[in-house]
Amino acid sequence: MPIHVENGLPAIDMLKMEGIRIHEMPQTQPSRWNVALVNLMPEKIPAEADILRLMARCPHETALHLYRMASHRSRNTSGEHLERFYTTHADSPLTKMDGVIINGAPLERVRYEDVDYWNEFRGIMDACEASGVPVLYLCWAAFAGLYARYGLDKSLLERKLSGVYRHVLTAEGTGCPLMSGFDDIFFMPHSRHCQIDQAAAAKESGLSVLAYSPDGPGAAIMADRNGLDFYITGHAEYSPMTLDSEYRRDAARGLNPSIPENYYPDDNPDNRPEVRWRAHANLLMDNWLDKYVCVH
């Protein structure tokens, strides 16, 4: 069953080149299941494509609705794009959705309370929780959600954590429907300047650690014990070349970045990256949609 998105969305052409079928439809046309992407990424179009790429395999008739923060002015995406394709929680409450995805932004070095849309973010969290809408928090949104709900603060790293890391499925993860079908060991990209203390996360009574990486990222996939909210500190949605683009961008800025770990064959940026996370990324999204969103 193809996923539905607003007519003319630029990400559609990007995915068609990959052979992925996306069905265009007016946003006002109802769909059986509706998912919102609260897109916090500065470059919004690639982020849209990343989420659509994973959702496109869903067997259910699902529509993706794009949301932005009303309290933030984007400097990296045109106003025309935002005006045409995006709405806000104030204009169209997220509580009408069957599921919500909130992705990240490069804000690791900023205090949560200093982010201009922090109060709006908190309001979205509270509204979804009160309405029983399942939420998938990705990267910075996962850190922010854990801080807002549990007081778990981030620890800054001396160097950027970047690469594709081995993850271990925990006993709690084995019994969680989100992780159904996962191997005991799987891989996922990470790209950030902070981490969550795994021991602190494991001690939190309302939180389950479903998977962790012993190779640097630490706690990677966590779940509220209410069974509705999941926090993923990595980037399962990344395309094969995203880490490469980030590495070359940081190098061009003179930031002297480390070569992403476990990414280029022989750690040589001249070699095309090896993709080792695609199957589990698809499985993660399939499980979330099938077992938590498209179930009413």
Backbone as CSV, one residue per row, in Angstrom:
resi,resn,N_x,N_y,N_z,CA_x,CA_y,CA_z,C_x,C_y,C_z
1,MET,0.857,-1.188,0.000,0.000,0.000,0.000,0.895,1.241,0.000
2,PRO,0.751,2.135,-0.990,1.621,3.310,-1.035,1.293,4.291,0.077
3,ILE,2.296,5.030,0.514,2.080,6.081,1.491,1.611,7.337,0.777
4,HIS,0.791,8.130,1.452,0.236,9.341,0.858,0.921,10.573,1.441
5,VAL,1.250,11.524,0.562,1.808,12.801,0.992,1.191,13.911,0.152
6,GLU,1.396,15.139,0.583,0.833,16.295,-0.123,1.387,16.386,-1.544
7,ASN,0.537,16.777,-2.473,0.925,16.930,-3.879,2.144,17.838,-4.021
8,GLY,3.109,17.396,-4.832,4.235,18.242,-5.191,5.393,18.263,-4.209
9,LEU,5.351,17.457,-3.163,6.441,17.447,-2.193,7.755,17.063,-2.895
10,PRO,8.818,17.893,-2.795,10.071,17.603,-3.514,10.686,16.249,-3.164
11,ALA,10.494,15.778,-1.944,11.079,14.494,-1.559,10.560,13.346,-2.406
12,ILE,9.381,13.523,-2.994,8.804,12.464,-3.819,9.720,12.147,-4.997
13,ASP,10.234,13.179,-5.666,11.117,12.967,-6.817,12.415,12.293,-6.384
14,MET,12.928,12.639,-5.214,14.143,12.009,-4.711,13.926,10.506,-4.532
15,LEU,12.772,10.127,-4.007,12.500,8.720,-3.733,12.125,7.954,-4.999
16,LYS,11.511,8.633,-5.949,11.194,7.959,-7.215,12.463,7.499,-7.917
17,MET,13.534,8.282,-7.776,14.813,7.892,-8.381,15.363,6.625,-7.739
18,GLU,14.902,6.312,-6.519,15.319,5.095,-5.825,14.333,3.954,-6.052
19,GLY,13.308,4.212,-6.850,12.317,3.181,-7.133,11.270,3.032,-6.049
20,ILE,11.108,4.057,-5.212,10.146,3.997,-4.113,8.876,4.722,-4.528
21,ARG,7.750,4.053,-4.387,6.473,4.592,-4.843,5.842,5.424,-3.723
22,ILE,5.525,6.666,-4.039,4.835,7.569,-3.122,3.588,8.080,-3.819
23,HIS,2.464,8.048,-3.139,1.202,8.490,-3.729,0.903,9.913,-3.277
24,GLU,0.738,10.819,-4.251,0.446,12.217,-3.934,-1.059,12.422,-3.808
25,MET,-1.435,13.201,-2.802,-2.837,13.474,-2.580,-2.984,14.788,-1.820
26,PRO,-4.122,15.478,-1.957,-4.326,16.683,-1.167,-4.295,16.354,0.324
27,GLN,-3.672,17.208,1.126,-3.540,16.936,2.552,-4.904,16.886,3.239
28,THR,-5.905,17.508,2.622,-7.243,17.506,3.205,-7.986,16.201,2.960
29,GLN,-7.485,15.372,2.063,-8.149,14.097,1.773,-7.846,13.111,2.885
30,PRO,-8.859,12.493,3.485,-8.606,11.607,4.628,-7.909,10.317,4.215
31,SER,-7.123,9.784,5.136,-6.459,8.505,4.949,-6.842,7.607,6.123
32,ARG,-6.680,6.305,5.940,-7.050,5.368,7.021,-6.224,5.624,8.268
33,TRP,-4.918,5.804,8.096,-4.032,6.055,9.221,-3.210,7.306,8.933
34,ASN,-2.996,8.108,9.946,-2.306,9.382,9.768,-1.155,9.524,10.751
35,VAL,0.027,9.811,10.204,1.236,9.979,10.996,1.772,11.381,10.762
36,ALA,2.214,12.035,11.820,2.809,13.366,11.720,4.316,13.275,11.899
37,LEU,5.040,14.022,11.092,6.471,14.227,11.301,6.667,15.663,11.771
38,VAL,7.053,15.831,13.039,7.438,17.143,13.544,8.914,17.291,13.207
39,ASN,9.177,18.025,12.144,10.504,18.049,11.538,11.342,19.186,12.123
40,LEU,12.276,18.840,12.985,13.139,19.831,13.628,14.467,20.006,12.905
41,MET,14.718,19.196,11.889,15.994,19.287,11.188,16.090,20.592,10.403
42,PRO,17.263,21.227,10.376,17.427,22.462,9.593,17.159,22.233,8.102
43,GLU,17.745,21.169,7.549,17.518,20.817,6.150,16.323,19.864,6.106
44,LYS,15.157,20.393,5.852,13.940,19.622,6.057,13.643,18.623,4.938
45,ILE,13.985,18.945,3.705,13.626,18.061,2.595,14.339,16.709,2.686
46,PRO,15.666,16.648,2.934,16.290,15.328,3.109,15.705,14.552,4.282
47,ALA,15.345,15.257,5.355,14.746,14.582,6.508,13.383,14.004,6.158
48,GLU,12.617,14.732,5.344,11.330,14.217,4.874,11.538,12.921,4.087
49,ALA,12.526,12.936,3.204,12.798,11.753,2.370,13.228,10.574,3.229
50,ASP,14.025,10.830,4.262,14.494,9.741,5.128,13.329,9.022,5.804
51,ILE,12.370,9.783,6.313,11.230,9.166,6.986,10.307,8.485,5.980
52,LEU,10.058,9.141,4.854,9.198,8.534,3.831,9.791,7.235,3.306
53,ARG,11.100,7.194,3.179,11.778,5.991,2.680,11.450,4.784,3.564
54,LEU,11.438,5.001,4.872,11.142,3.907,5.790,9.652,3.582,5.826
55,MET,8.825,4.614,5.756,7.384,4.388,5.853,6.794,3.761,4.602
56,ALA,7.472,3.895,3.483,6.909,3.470,2.201,6.626,1.977,2.136
57,ARG,7.260,1.190,3.006,7.067,-0.261,2.975,5.883,-0.701,3.828
58,CYS,5.255,0.217,4.534,4.155,-0.141,5.425,2.991,-0.733,4.634
59,PRO,2.424,-1.870,5.057,1.317,-2.478,4.307,-0.017,-1.763,4.493
60,HIS,-0.066,-0.792,5.407,-1.307,-0.083,5.683,-1.389,1.208,4.852
61,GLU,-2.592,1.658,4.586,-2.800,2.928,3.892,-2.536,4.058,4.892
62,THR,-1.411,4.712,4.726,-0.947,5.689,5.709,-0.597,7.004,5.022
63,ALA,-0.917,8.111,5.662,-0.550,9.436,5.162,0.440,10.073,6.118
64,LEU,1.418,10.781,5.568,2.383,11.513,6.382,2.056,13.001,6.303
65,HIS,1.905,13.626,7.464,1.612,15.049,7.579,2.819,15.751,8.199
66,LEU,3.228,16.860,7.606,4.432,17.561,8.040,4.094,18.720,8.967
67,TYR,4.842,18.768,10.074,4.644,19.808,11.087,5.964,20.529,11.350
68,ARG,5.854,21.801,11.671,6.998,22.602,12.093,6.671,23.254,13.426
69,MET,7.681,23.873,14.033,7.480,24.596,15.275,7.044,26.029,14.968
70,ALA,5.917,26.443,15.532,5.432,27.802,15.305,6.354,28.837,15.926
71,SER,7.076,28.453,16.982,7.922,29.399,17.712,9.346,29.463,17.190
72,HIS,9.589,28.909,16.014,10.945,28.905,15.449,10.886,29.301,13.982
73,ARG,11.811,30.150,13.573,11.921,30.542,12.169,13.074,29.792,11.523
74,SER,12.782,29.006,10.522,13.798,28.206,9.850,14.648,29.082,8.936
75,ARG,15.964,28.878,8.978,16.882,29.632,8.125,17.447,28.791,6.991
76,ASN,17.159,27.485,6.999,17.751,26.585,6.011,16.752,26.004,5.029
77,THR,15.475,26.268,5.242,14.432,25.788,4.337,13.559,26.981,3.962
78,SER,13.189,27.063,2.700,12.470,28.241,2.217,11.114,28.396,2.895
79,GLY,10.717,29.636,3.062,9.402,29.917,3.613,8.291,29.384,2.740
80,GLU,8.511,29.372,1.415,7.502,28.864,0.490,7.244,27.372,0.736
81,HIS,8.332,26.631,0.957,8.189,25.196,1.213,7.418,24.965,2.510
82,LEU,7.786,25.690,3.547,7.123,25.518,4.843,5.653,25.930,4.765
83,GLU,5.381,27.016,4.060,4.005,27.497,3.958,3.130,26.508,3.207
84,ARG,3.690,25.888,2.180,2.886,24.989,1.350,2.666,23.621,1.985
85,PHE,3.702,23.085,2.613,3.636,21.686,3.020,3.508,21.461,4.523
86,TYR,3.726,22.485,5.324,3.782,22.299,6.778,2.636,22.999,7.490
87,THR,2.291,22.447,8.637,1.354,23.091,9.540,1.976,23.081,10.935
88,THR,1.233,23.538,11.927,1.718,23.572,13.310,0.706,22.895,14.216
89,HIS,1.166,22.554,15.392,0.291,21.929,16.385,-0.852,22.868,16.759
90,ALA,-0.588,24.177,16.786,-1.633,25.149,17.129,-2.722,25.192,16.067
91,ASP,-2.330,25.041,14.794,-3.295,25.123,13.698,-4.030,23.807,13.448
92,SER,-3.349,22.704,13.683,-3.942,21.378,13.468,-3.400,20.449,14.547
93,PRO,-4.118,20.271,15.653,-3.583,19.543,16.809,-3.069,18.150,16.465
94,LEU,-1.912,17.845,16.979,-1.304,16.540,16.758,-2.102,15.416,17.413
95,THR,-2.973,15.771,18.308,-3.805,14.766,18.969,-4.768,14.090,18.006
96,LYS,-4.919,14.642,16.796,-5.765,14.016,15.775,-5.028,12.903,15.049
97,MET,-3.722,12.815,15.232,-2.900,11.844,14.521,-2.961,10.464,15.196
98,ASP,-2.636,9.424,14.419,-2.534,8.075,14.963,-1.139,7.788,15.502
99,GLY,-0.174,8.573,15.079,1.194,8.440,15.561,1.980,9.691,15.216
100,VAL,3.016,9.981,15.992,3.828,11.180,15.790,5.306,10.793,15.827
101,ILE,6.069,11.328,14.875,7.524,11.195,14.854,8.112,12.586,15.057
102,ILE,9.032,12.712,16.004,9.742,13.976,16.199,11.221,13.691,16.013
103,ASN,11.838,14.352,15.043,13.250,14.067,14.778,14.142,15.077,15.487
104,GLY,15.411,15.111,15.125,16.376,15.883,15.898,16.863,17.133,15.208
105,ALA,17.759,17.805,15.877,18.418,19.008,15.368,19.769,19.091,16.058
106,PRO,20.765,19.736,15.449,22.108,19.808,16.053,22.155,20.812,17.208
107,LEU,21.511,20.452,18.311,21.390,21.363,19.448,22.016,20.789,20.720
108,GLU,22.924,19.827,20.547,23.473,19.152,21.725,24.173,20.098,22.691
109,ARG,24.764,21.159,22.176,25.550,22.053,23.016,24.728,23.220,23.572
110,VAL,23.424,23.182,23.313,22.525,24.229,23.798,21.697,23.662,24.956
111,ARG,21.566,24.442,26.032,20.699,24.029,27.130,19.275,23.875,26.604
112,TYR,18.597,22.824,27.060,17.242,22.599,26.578,16.375,23.830,26.777
113,GLU,16.461,24.428,27.952,15.618,25.588,28.256,15.936,26.805,27.396
114,ASP,17.105,26.802,26.734,17.488,27.925,25.879,17.067,27.737,24.420
115,VAL,16.538,26.572,24.086,16.037,26.341,22.720,14.747,27.126,22.549
116,ASP,14.636,27.872,21.463,13.510,28.808,21.338,12.148,28.126,21.304
117,TYR,12.096,26.848,20.924,10.811,26.165,20.893,10.652,25.147,22.030
118,TRP,11.413,25.322,23.104,11.368,24.348,24.198,9.970,24.227,24.800
119,ASN,9.327,25.325,25.078,7.989,25.265,25.671,6.991,24.628,24.717
120,GLU,7.140,24.922,23.431,6.251,24.306,22.443,6.498,22.803,22.370
121,PHE,7.760,22.411,22.423,8.114,20.984,22.431,7.481,20.290,23.628
122,ARG,7.604,20.907,24.804,7.010,20.334,26.006,5.491,20.227,25.873
123,GLY,4.887,21.233,25.288,3.442,21.204,25.098,2.996,20.077,24.177
124,ILE,3.778,19.825,23.120,3.472,18.723,22.204,3.589,17.385,22.931
125,MET,4.639,17.236,23.718,4.806,16.003,24.503,3.603,15.762,25.405
126,ASP,3.209,16.782,26.135,2.108,16.651,27.087,0.792,16.343,26.388
127,ALA,0.557,17.005,25.247,-0.696,16.787,24.516,-0.785,15.359,23.983
128,CYS,0.316,14.865,23.435,0.318,13.499,22.900,0.153,12.474,24.013
129,GLU,0.815,12.708,25.139,0.698,11.780,26.263,-0.738,11.752,26.784
130,ALA,-1.348,12.917,26.942,-2.707,12.988,27.473,-3.717,12.328,26.534
131,SER,-3.440,12.358,25.232,-4.363,11.795,24.247,-4.038,10.358,23.871
132,GLY,-2.962,9.811,24.410,-2.594,8.433,24.101,-2.063,8.230,22.701
133,VAL,-1.456,9.281,22.128,-0.869,9.169,20.783,0.564,8.662,20.912
134,PRO,0.921,7.555,20.271,2.295,7.048,20.359,3.272,7.991,19.659
135,VAL,4.443,8.177,20.273,5.441,9.104,19.744,6.780,8.389,19.597
136,LEU,7.417,8.597,18.452,8.761,8.101,18.182,9.697,9.304,18.198
137,TYR,10.541,9.388,19.233,11.487,10.492,19.383,12.833,10.056,18.815
138,LEU,13.382,10.857,17.884,14.634,10.506,17.221,15.728,11.521,17.539
139,CYS,16.929,11.035,17.804,18.134,11.830,18.027,17.903,12.931,19.062
140,TRP,18.083,14.239,18.712,17.955,15.276,19.733,16.600,15.223,20.418
141,ALA,15.547,14.919,19.673,14.223,14.832,20.286,14.179,13.743,21.350
142,ALA,14.940,12.658,21.153,15.001,11.608,22.168,15.675,12.122,23.438
143,PHE,16.788,12.825,23.271,17.477,13.396,24.435,16.570,14.408,25.148
144,ALA,15.909,15.258,24.363,15.046,16.278,24.936,13.851,15.645,25.646
145,GLY,13.278,14.602,25.038,12.152,13.926,25.663,12.528,13.249,26.965
146,LEU,13.693,12.625,27.001,14.157,11.972,28.226,14.433,12.997,29.325
147,TYR,14.938,14.147,28.931,15.193,15.209,29.910,13.873,15.773,30.441
148,ALA,12.931,16.028,29.543,11.659,16.619,29.951,10.855,15.675,30.838
149,ARG,10.872,14.399,30.526,10.011,13.460,31.241,10.683,12.847,32.464
150,TYR,11.987,12.615,32.392,12.669,11.906,33.466,13.786,12.702,34.136
151,GLY,14.109,13.851,33.581,15.219,14.615,34.136,16.576,14.044,33.792
152,LEU,16.640,13.148,32.820,17.923,12.566,32.398,18.637,13.575,31.501
153,ASP,19.744,14.098,31.957,20.453,15.112,31.184,21.518,14.467,30.309
154,LYS,21.915,15.175,29.290,22.939,14.706,28.363,24.320,15.000,28.915
155,SER,25.284,14.207,28.482,26.691,14.452,28.792,27.406,14.801,27.497
156,LEU,28.054,15.957,27.456,28.747,16.371,26.247,30.024,15.559,26.045
157,LEU,30.353,15.302,24.792,31.544,14.543,24.420,32.611,15.492,23.899
158,GLU,33.871,15.110,24.092,34.969,15.950,23.607,35.004,15.998,22.090
159,ARG,34.713,14.865,21.450,34.677,14.807,19.992,33.336,14.242,19.544
160,LYS,32.947,14.606,18.368,31.682,14.157,17.829,31.661,12.644,17.676
161,LEU,30.589,12.039,18.129,30.359,10.613,17.933,29.748,10.437,16.551
162,SER,30.452,9.767,15.667,29.984,9.635,14.294,30.394,8.281,13.740
163,GLY,29.427,7.557,13.214,29.738,6.271,12.615,28.557,5.323,12.682
164,VAL,28.816,4.070,12.350,27.811,3.008,12.371,28.242,2.014,13.436
165,TYR,27.415,1.860,14.467,27.850,1.138,15.664,27.038,-0.127,15.899
166,ARG,27.738,-1.080,16.493,27.123,-2.352,16.891,26.235,-2.120,18.110
167,HIS,25.036,-2.709,18.080,24.098,-2.597,19.191,23.692,-3.981,19.683
168,VAL,23.378,-4.043,20.971,23.008,-5.300,21.606,21.558,-5.204,22.073
169,LEU,20.761,-6.174,21.715,19.378,-6.242,22.151,19.333,-6.739,23.596
170,THR,18.628,-6.024,24.466,18.532,-6.429,25.863,17.399,-7.433,26.049
171,ALA,17.315,-7.990,27.265,16.219,-8.914,27.572,14.880,-8.198,27.463
172,GLU,14.818,-6.953,27.922,13.579,-6.182,27.794,13.262,-5.903,26.331
173,GLY,14.298,-5.681,25.538,14.097,-5.464,24.120,13.548,-6.683,23.418
174,THR,13.998,-7.862,23.820,13.541,-9.106,23.202,12.035,-9.265,23.365
175,GLY,11.501,-8.786,24.488,10.075,-8.930,24.737,9.227,-7.770,24.278
176,CYS,9.835,-6.775,23.631,9.094,-5.589,23.208,8.664,-5.715,21.745
177,PRO,7.400,-5.475,21.417,6.948,-5.590,20.022,7.701,-4.685,19.058
178,LEU,8.211,-3.550,19.528,8.962,-2.662,18.634,10.184,-3.368,18.063
179,MET,10.762,-4.280,18.835,11.997,-4.935,18.434,11.757,-6.349,17.895
180,SER,10.513,-6.667,17.603,10.180,-7.995,17.098,10.960,-8.305,15.824
181,GLY,11.614,-9.462,15.797,12.379,-9.875,14.628,13.806,-9.385,14.591
182,PHE,14.219,-8.559,15.574,15.577,-8.041,15.590,16.571,-9.144,15.949
183,ASP,17.743,-9.082,15.330,18.843,-9.951,15.731,19.392,-9.491,17.081
184,ASP,20.115,-10.387,17.748,20.728,-10.027,19.027,21.718,-8.884,18.857
185,ILE,22.376,-8.837,17.701,23.325,-7.772,17.374,22.855,-7.101,16.086
186,PHE,22.793,-5.788,16.087,22.417,-5.054,14.878,23.176,-3.732,14.854
187,PHE,23.087,-3.018,13.733,23.870,-1.795,13.547,22.952,-0.598,13.316
188,MET,23.439,0.576,13.729,22.683,1.813,13.533,23.663,2.982,13.517
189,PRO,23.443,3.970,12.650,24.295,5.161,12.636,24.012,6.076,13.830
190,HIS,25.059,6.798,14.257,24.932,7.856,15.259,25.752,9.042,14.777
191,SER,25.289,10.241,15.135,25.996,11.463,14.753,25.610,12.555,15.741
192,ARG,26.459,12.785,16.753,26.109,13.743,17.801,27.309,14.047,18.690
193,HIS,27.112,15.065,19.547,28.164,15.492,20.469,27.826,15.176,21.922
194,CYS,26.865,14.272,22.157,26.468,13.992,23.533,25.992,12.552,23.659
195,GLN,25.765,12.123,24.904,25.233,10.801,25.152,24.431,10.809,26.447
196,ILE,23.643,9.767,26.629,22.874,9.558,27.854,23.599,8.519,28.692
197,ASP,23.726,8.771,29.969,24.351,7.805,30.864,23.488,6.538,30.912
198,GLN,24.055,5.434,30.438,23.280,4.203,30.332,22.854,3.683,31.693
199,ALA,23.730,3.781,32.681,23.394,3.300,34.023,22.228,4.086,34.606
200,ALA,22.227,5.404,34.377,21.135,6.234,34.882,19.827,5.879,34.183
201,ALA,19.890,5.638,32.883,18.682,5.271,32.142,18.135,3.940,32.629
202,ALA,19.034,2.989,32.906,18.609,1.663,33.352,17.967,1.706,34.732
203,LYS,18.360,2.678,35.559,17.819,2.784,36.915,16.465,3.481,36.959
204,GLU,16.103,4.167,35.874,14.844,4.900,35.862,13.666,3.924,35.816
205,SER,12.819,3.974,36.826,11.758,2.973,36.975,10.733,3.029,35.850
206,GLY,10.544,4.189,35.241,9.540,4.299,34.189,10.067,4.043,32.802
207,LEU,11.327,3.626,32.699,11.991,3.526,31.404,12.595,2.140,31.210
208,SER,12.485,1.623,29.991,13.116,0.355,29.631,14.176,0.610,28.568
209,VAL,15.377,0.075,28.774,16.429,0.132,27.760,16.282,-1.111,26.890
210,LEU,15.922,-0.906,25.625,15.672,-2.018,24.707,16.926,-2.454,23.964
211,ALA,17.847,-1.510,23.747,19.087,-1.817,23.037,20.132,-0.778,23.407
212,TYR,21.388,-1.202,23.406,22.489,-0.294,23.725,23.693,-0.667,22.869
213,SER,24.621,0.257,22.786,25.871,-0.007,22.082,27.030,0.073,23.062
214,PRO,27.809,-0.987,23.207,28.973,-0.949,24.089,30.172,-0.241,23.460
215,ASP,30.021,0.237,22.228,31.149,0.797,21.479,31.163,2.319,21.432
216,GLY,30.399,2.957,22.326,30.416,4.417,22.370,29.068,5.067,22.571
217,PRO,28.050,4.716,21.778,26.756,5.400,21.904,26.020,5.147,23.206
218,GLY,26.247,3.994,23.861,25.541,3.695,25.101,24.077,3.365,24.852
219,ALA,23.184,3.802,25.776,21.750,3.525,25.637,21.259,4.113,24.317
220,ALA,20.634,3.278,23.492,20.301,3.703,22.132,18.819,3.674,21.817
221,ILE,18.101,2.687,22.310,16.661,2.609,22.096,16.012,2.360,23.450
222,MET,15.150,3.272,23.853,14.481,3.181,25.151,12.986,3.343,24.972
223,ALA,12.235,2.844,25.940,10.781,2.899,25.866,10.199,3.296,27.207
224,ASP,9.162,4.116,27.164,8.355,4.342,28.359,7.635,3.045,28.702
225,ARG,7.487,2.781,29.971,6.784,1.565,30.359,5.286,1.643,30.090
226,ASN,4.803,2.841,29.723,3.404,2.932,29.299,3.194,2.338,27.910
227,GLY,4.306,2.020,27.234,4.226,1.329,25.949,3.917,2.196,24.760
228,LEU,3.870,3.527,24.929,3.489,4.396,23.824,4.647,5.187,23.233
229,ASP,5.655,5.514,24.029,6.712,6.415,23.584,8.057,5.702,23.533
230,PHE,8.803,5.980,22.451,10.112,5.371,22.260,11.136,6.455,21.977
231,TYR,12.332,6.266,22.500,13.411,7.240,22.373,14.598,6.559,21.695
232,ILE,14.966,7.057,20.515,16.052,6.465,19.738,17.129,7.527,19.562
233,THR,18.290,7.310,20.165,19.333,8.331,20.159,20.144,8.339,18.870
234,GLY,19.956,7.333,18.022,20.698,7.258,16.773,19.861,7.668,15.581
235,HIS,20.330,7.277,14.397,19.688,7.682,13.145,19.454,6.462,12.266
236,ALA,18.526,5.614,12.671,18.194,4.464,11.832,17.680,4.897,10.470
237,GLU,17.144,6.123,10.395,16.540,6.602,9.146,17.553,7.136,8.144
238,TYR,18.821,7.246,8.512,19.808,7.850,7.612,19.936,7.095,6.293
239,SER,20.085,7.858,5.222,20.375,7.272,3.919,21.844,6.832,3.890
240,PRO,22.239,6.037,2.896,23.622,5.548,2.872,24.682,6.641,2.892
241,MET,24.415,7.808,2.304,25.447,8.827,2.150,25.339,9.984,3.143
242,THR,24.432,9.908,4.106,24.246,11.040,5.010,25.473,11.295,5.877
243,LEU,26.034,10.261,6.474,27.239,10.450,7.288,28.397,10.980,6.443
244,ASP,28.466,10.525,5.204,29.493,11.021,4.295,29.325,12.517,4.065
245,SER,28.087,12.951,3.821,27.824,14.380,3.608,28.191,15.194,4.841
246,GLU,27.844,14.683,6.015,28.160,15.398,7.250,29.667,15.495,7.460
247,TYR,30.376,14.399,7.175,31.835,14.391,7.338,32.491,15.413,6.411
248,ARG,32.085,15.444,5.165,32.697,16.370,4.204,32.294,17.816,4.505
249,ARG,31.082,18.022,4.979,30.664,19.369,5.375,31.514,19.873,6.537
250,ASP,31.710,19.029,7.558,32.500,19.439,8.725,33.958,19.670,8.344
251,ALA,34.475,18.833,7.418,35.852,19.024,6.966,35.998,20.344,6.215
252,ALA,35.014,20.676,5.381,35.065,21.929,4.623,35.001,23.142,5.540
253,ARG,34.387,22.974,6.694,34.304,24.059,7.675,35.549,24.169,8.553
254,GLY,36.509,23.281,8.326,37.730,23.313,9.105,37.588,22.765,10.508
255,LEU,36.619,21.882,10.721,36.370,21.341,12.060,37.219,20.115,12.372
256,ASN,38.016,19.661,11.402,38.888,18.500,11.588,38.126,17.304,12.159
257,PRO,37.065,16.868,11.487,36.258,15.767,12.022,36.982,14.429,11.924
258,SER,36.659,13.538,12.848,37.150,12.165,12.748,36.398,11.452,11.634
259,ILE,37.065,10.509,10.988,36.395,9.703,9.970,35.302,8.884,10.651
260,PRO,34.081,8.884,10.145,33.012,8.088,10.760,33.437,6.633,10.945
261,GLU,33.193,6.122,12.126,33.638,4.772,12.468,32.789,3.702,11.771
262,ASN,33.442,2.631,11.350,32.765,1.450,10.798,31.851,1.804,9.618
263,TYR,32.328,2.739,8.803,31.471,3.280,7.743,32.101,3.108,6.364
264,TYR,33.277,3.661,6.166,33.982,3.491,4.902,34.826,2.217,4.943
265,PRO,34.814,1.398,3.899,35.742,0.267,3.838,37.186,0.747,3.993
266,ASP,37.925,0.093,4.874,39.319,0.446,5.178,39.444,1.858,5.753
267,ASP,38.345,2.409,6.283,38.335,3.773,6.840,38.838,4.806,5.834
268,ASN,38.567,4.535,4.563,39.020,5.417,3.491,37.816,6.158,2.909
269,PRO,37.732,7.478,3.106,36.590,8.241,2.586,36.440,8.213,1.073
270,ASP,37.457,7.729,0.362,37.333,7.592,-1.086,36.507,6.363,-1.464
271,ASN,36.283,5.465,-0.512,35.494,4.264,-0.756,34.020,4.521,-0.450
272,ARG,33.158,3.927,-1.235,31.723,4.086,-0.979,31.367,3.406,0.336
273,PRO,30.570,4.058,1.184,30.220,3.485,2.493,29.491,2.149,2.380
274,GLU,29.675,1.321,3.399,28.948,0.066,3.509,27.675,0.299,4.324
275,VAL,26.550,-0.180,3.805,25.271,-0.025,4.510,24.992,-1.310,5.289
276,ARG,24.942,-1.190,6.613,24.690,-2.352,7.459,23.482,-2.163,8.371
277,TRP,22.708,-1.115,8.134,21.595,-0.834,9.035,20.239,-0.801,8.342
278,ARG,20.202,-0.945,7.025,18.960,-0.748,6.278,17.860,-1.717,6.709
279,ALA,18.172,-3.011,6.813,17.136,-4.010,7.122,16.503,-3.762,8.485
280,HIS,17.326,-3.467,9.488,16.773,-3.246,10.822,16.062,-1.900,10.918
281,ALA,16.499,-0.923,10.151,15.787,0.356,10.119,14.378,0.168,9.565
282,ASN,14.269,-0.594,8.476,12.952,-0.880,7.914,12.092,-1.662,8.895
283,LEU,12.696,-2.628,9.573,11.960,-3.453,10.525,11.459,-2.610,11.697
284,LEU,12.292,-1.696,12.159,11.909,-0.824,13.269,10.669,-0.009,12.908
285,MET,10.664,0.618,11.727,9.520,1.413,11.310,8.296,0.538,11.068
286,ASP,8.494,-0.606,10.435,7.374,-1.520,10.201,6.718,-1.916,11.519
287,ASN,7.534,-2.263,12.511,7.002,-2.684,13.807,6.248,-1.551,14.488
288,TRP,6.816,-0.340,14.429,6.153,0.790,15.090,4.794,1.064,14.458
289,LEU,4.747,1.100,13.130,3.495,1.376,12.443,2.482,0.252,12.660
290,ASP,2.929,-0.976,12.528,2.032,-2.114,12.568,1.509,-2.400,13.972
291,LYS,2.354,-2.221,14.984,2.002,-2.669,16.336,1.583,-1.540,17.266
292,TYR,1.823,-0.274,16.859,1.497,0.833,17.758,0.613,1.911,17.108
293,VAL,0.747,2.096,15.799,0.029,3.183,15.136,-1.247,2.696,14.456
294,CYS,-1.125,1.694,13.613,-2.262,1.228,12.799,-3.011,0.095,13.510
295,VAL,-3.492,0.378,14.708,-4.074,-0.681,15.530,-5.440,-0.325,16.092
296,HIS,-5.949,0.861,15.860,-7.217,1.271,16.478,-8.408,0.577,15.823
